Amino acid sequence: MNILIVGSGGREHAFAWKISQSPKLSQLFIAPGNAGTSEFGTNVEIGVTDFAAIRTLVIEKNIGMVVVGPEVPLVEGIHDFFLADEMLKKIPVIGPVSRGARLEGSKDFAKQFMLRHAIPTAAYCSVTKENLESGISFLRSLPGPYVLKADGLAAGKGVLIIENLDEAEQSVREMLGGMFGQASETVVIEEFLSGIECSVFAITDGTDYKILPVAKDYKRIGEGDTGLNTGGMGAISPVPFADEIFMKKVEERIIVPTVRGLQRDGIDYKGFIFFGLISVNSEPFVIEYNVRMGDPETEAVMLRINSDLVELFEGVAQGNLAGRQLDIDPSCAVTVMLVAGGYPGDYTKGDLISDLDLISGSILFHSGTRFSGTEVVTNGGRVIAISSKGKNIPEALDLSYRNAAKIQFKNKFFRRDLGFDLLK
């Protein structure tokens, strides 16, 4: 079978690496891909929301399955586009239809969904210009710090956590005034929950589901979880506190009600569900849903899946996922992200990356890279993910850090304290 992966980051490179191991694969295409994905398939210069060009590629290359990596094409309806086209409607798309993608595309929709299906989450109030005063009243009823979220997609930048009430009130007004463009025409004000976070992933055919390895990512640029939020500076899997007791609560209180809730709401959901969770005194609460795999968590999680990923995807497409085998490696896997200096602020692109051939024992997943002639250069803030396995977290981290020191590019930066909160 010919397969198309839509996307260009480390998550898509990890998918390409894993899918390429399947005996079911004939040819792999990645649109648009990066310098790393070209090792496993053919990169095609098509944007992730250029559905017409994707349609042409799928027909010309006899694509039998489409795996969607990022959230934007899902929210914009790539799956719906396929279902509405006579020539495409029988081609499986791994990723939900746009109604299901609203779990990530609208924070307000997600909170209403959780409330409707009794899924544990923080108390909230959705605010527009029309009900601003009641929103401010709700804000004043909360103890600090104050959590403000843009309702729509804001490239990972639409969440503010503010200590001071006056500043929080001002920020609500600024968000409604266009701080994040259309994404913050509605602002979700949330109760702040104190605890430790983790990422739980499930894949579902709309009826049944499989729980994938749990991971924890590190969003802040600075060590000790300080500084600005990024797309993710690294990830660790498994997560020690997400033990059998905790995960039983997660499955019973969150995963099952989510899958059943989608059914009850008439949403035929086929693909990944990412549960961004926080453990508050060992009780799980949902912070957010994503409708795709996380990045950089995927770069660690894929190392721990022994099963044929294409086999699981076929189970999703055919509605018989329950009968498919998911075998998880008990080893630890970690990802250390190398980023461009200045990220997540201003940074340069086009800097030469050298000494990739010196890497030993780890797997490199390219995130923001491209070819300049025959040379690999930087093409994003997050540049390369270094993923390693080990008997335990320190062993896997040590291997990734040793390899991180070998790769060279201008103003390279990476966090050296991943796992600090798990290894106490």
N, C-alpha and C positions, 0 to 999 in steps of 0.2 A: 504494500500500500504506500502511496505517496502522501506525505504529511506536510502541512504548512504550519509553521509557528509564526504568530503575529507579535512583533515586539523587537526590542533592540538592546535590552539590558542584561545584567547578570542573571536574572531569573530565566530569561529566554535562552541564554547560553547553557545554564544548568539543565533546562528542559531538553535542549539539543543534545547535550552529552548523554543524558539518560535515554531519550528516545532512540538515539543512534545504536544503542545496545540491543534493541529489540529485533528478533528475527522476522517480525511482521513488517518491518520497514523496508521499502524499496528505495525511494528517494526522499530527501528532506530538503525543504525550502524554508528560508527565514526572511520575513519582510518587516523591517529592512535589515535586521541583524547587525553584527559588529565584526571587528577583526577576529574575535575568538570563535564566533559561531560558524565562520567559513570553514573551520576544520572539520565540521560534521555535516555540512550541507551547502546549499547554494544560497547566498544572500541575494535578495532582489530589492532594488531601490524603490520601495513603495511605502508611503506613509501609513500608519496604523489605522487612520480613519478614511483612507482613500478606498472606499468600498467598491467603486467601479473598477479600479485597477486590480484590486484583490480578486474580484469576480473573473476578470479576464485571465489572470494568472491561474486561478483554480481550474478553469475550463481548459486552458492551453496545456497545463501540466498534469491533467487528470488527477487532481488532488482528491484523496479519499477521506481526509479528516483535517479539520482546522483547530489548532490549539491557540487560544487567545491569552497572551500574557498579561498586558496592562489593563487597567480599569476603563480608560477613556473610550476605546472602541466598544466595550460592552455597554457602558452607559449610553453611548450614542446609537446603539442598536445593531451591531454587526450580526448578531444571531437572528434578529428579526429580519434583517436584510436577506439573509440566506433563506429563511422560511418563506419569504414572500416571492422568491424567484423560482420559476418552474425548473430551471436547470441546476439550481443549487440546493433546493429544499431537502433533498435526501442525503446531503453531505453533512455528517455530524460536525457540530461546532461545540468544542469543550469550553463552556462559559455560558452564563445565563442570558435569557432574553432581557430586554431593557427594563421590564417591570421588576424582575428579580434583581437586576443591577442597581435599582434604586436603593437597595440596602446599603450600598456604598455611596451612590450618587446623591442621596439626600439624607442628612443626619436626622431631620425631622421625620421622614418616612420611617427610618430605622427605629427611632424611639417610639413612634406610634405602634410599629409592628411588635416591639418588645412588650409594650404596655398591654396590647391586645392579647398577646399569647403568654402573659405572665412570666416573662423571662427577666431574671434579675439584672437591673441596671440602675444607674444613678438617677435621682429625681431631676426633673428638667422642666424648662419652659421655653417654647419656641416663640420668638419675637420678630415682628415686622414693624415697619413705621406706624402701622395702624394700631398696634397694641403695645407700643413702646412703654407707656407708663405702667401697665400691669407687669411687663417684663422687668422693669426697674424695681418694682415692688418685690417681685420674686427674688431678684438679685440681692436686695437688702435683707431678705429673710434668711439668707444663707450665711454660715460662717465662712471666712476666707480660708484658703485662697479660692479664687473664682475662675471657673472654666467657661470659656466662650468659644463656640465652634461655628464656623461658617457652614451653612446648610449644604452647599454644593461642593463639587470638587475644586480644590485650591492647591493642587500639586504638593500636598503634604504640609502646606504652610498655613492652613486655615484654622489652627487651634491656638488660643492664647490662654495661658495660666497666669493670673495676675493676683498679687498679694493684697493690694490696696483697693478698697471699695470705690473711692472716687475715681481712680484710674480705670477700674473695671467698668464703671458707668460711662465714662468718656469713651472707652474702647467699644462698647456696645453701639454708641451713637456713630462712631467712626466706621465701624463695620457696616452698619446699615446705610451709611453714606457712601459706600463704595470701596472700602479698604481692600477687599478681595474681589472687586467687580461684582458680577451677577451672583457669584457663589455665596456672598454674604447679604443678599437681599432678605434672607431669613437668617437669624442668628439663634442658635440653640445655647441657652444658658444651663449649665449643669452643676449639680452638687459635686464637690471635690471628694474623691475617694482616695484614701491613703492606704497603700499596700505595695505589692510587687507584681509586675506585669509579666505576661507570657502570651505567646501566639499559638493558638490551637487551630489546626487545619483539618477540614473534612472534605471528602469528595463525595458527591451524591448523584444518583440517577433520577432524583425527584421523589423516590420512595425509600430506598435504602441508602446507606452511607458507609464509608470507611474512615476511621480516624487516622490521620497521618502522624508522623513524629512531631512532638511538641517542640517548640523552639522559643528562645528569648532573643530579641534584638536590642540594639543599643542605638538610640536615635540622636543623642546629643553629641556635638562635635568634640567637647572637652572631656577629659578624664574625670571620673567621679560623677558622671552624668551632669556636666556643667556646660554652659554656652548654648548656642543656637541649635534648634532642631535640624536634622539632616534627613536624607532619605534612608539612612541606616548605616552605621559604622561597623557593624559586625553582628554575628549571631552565634548562638550556642544551642546544641540539641544533644541529649535530652535536657530537661530542666528539673533539677533535683526536687524542688518543692511540689512539682506537678506529679505527685505520686499516685498510686492506685486509688487511694481514698479520695483525693482531690479530683482526679479524672472521672471517677464514678459520679461525683456531684456535677461535674461539667456535662457529662453525657446526659444524665437524667434531667437536669434543670435547664440546660441551654441547647445542646445539640439536638436532642429529640424534639423539644418544643419548636425549635427553629424549622427543622425539616417538615414536621407535621403542620406548622403554621403556614409555611409556603403552600403546602397542599390545600389547606383549608381556604387560603386566599386565592386559590385558582392559578397559582404561578407554577408552571412546569419548569423547574429549576434543574439544569444539568451542568455540573461543573464544580469548581472549588468554592468552599465557604471558609473565610478566614474569621476567626473569633478573636478579637483583641480583648484579652481578659485581664482583670486585676484580682489578685487574691487579697481579700480583706479579712484578716484573722482566719485564714484558711477557707473562707467562703468565696466562691467565684462570682464575679459580676462582669457583664459585658460593657466594655468601654466603647467599642465600635465593631461593626462588620466591615469586611472587605469581600469583594466578590471574585477574588483571584488569589493566587499564592502571593505571599509577602516577598519583599526583596530588601535585605539580603538573606532572609530565612531560607528561601528555596535553595540557595547555594550550600546550605548545611543539610537541610532535610533530604535532598535528593541522594546524598551520600549514604543515607541510612535506609533507603528503600531498596530491598533486594529483588522485589518482584518486577515483572515486565510492566513498565508504565503504560505502554500501548494497550496491553491486555486490560488494564484497569479502565483506560479511556473507552475501549470497546464496550465494557460493561456499563459505563455511563450512557453511551450512545444507544445501546440496545435495551436498556432498562433491566439488565440482569446483573448488576454490580454485586449483589449479595452472594452470587456463586463464584466470584473471582477471588483469588488469593492475594492477600497483602502480607508480605513477609518483611519485618522490620529488623535491621541490624542492631544488636544491643550496644555496639560501640558508640563512643561520643564523636560528634562532628562539630567543628567550629569553622567560622568564616571571619577573616580579618579583611576589612575593606581599606584599600589604598585610595586616597583622595588627593585631588589637586590642591595646592596651597591656596588659601583664601576661601575655599568652599566652606559653608554654603553661601558665602557672599560672592564677590567677584573673583574669577579665576581665569587663567589662560587655557586655551585649547591649542592643539597642534604640537605639543612638546614630545620629543622623541622618548620612547620607552625602550630601555635596554636591559640586557642580562636576563631576559625571560627564559633563556635556555639553561640557566644555572639552577632552576627550580628542581628540587628532588623531594619526592614523598608527598607533595601536596598537589591539588588540582587548581588550576587557574581558571576562573570564570570572568571573562571580560565584561565590563559594565559600560564604561564610556571610552571606547577605543575605535579607531578606524585605521585603514591602510593609507599611507602616503607613499605611493610607489610600492616598494616592497617592504617599507619600514612601518612599524606600528607606532602610532602617536595617540596622545590623549584627545578625547572628544567629549568630555563631560566632567562634572565635578567628582562623581564617584568613578574611579578608573578601572580598578581590577580587584576582584574578590579572591582571596587565597583561602582555600578550603582544605581541611585536613581531618583525618580520623585518628583516634587514639583510644587506649584502654580507659582513659578518664579525661576530664576537661583539661587539667594542666598539661598532660602529655600532648593532646591535640593542639592546644594553644601554643606550646613551645615550638612545635613543628611549623605552624603557620607564621609565627613571629620570626623564626630563623630564615624562612623564605622571604618574608616581607623585607628583611634587611638587604636582600640580594638585588631585588628589582630596583631599577633606577629611572627616575624622571624628575624634571625640575620641580622643586618645592613639594616633593612627595610628603604626605602626612598620613599617619594612622594612629588609632588609639592603642595604647599599650596596657590597658587595664581591663580588657573585656573579661567578664566573669567575676569581677570584684565583689559583686553582691551575691553571687551564688557560692563562693568559695570561702565565706566567713567561717 
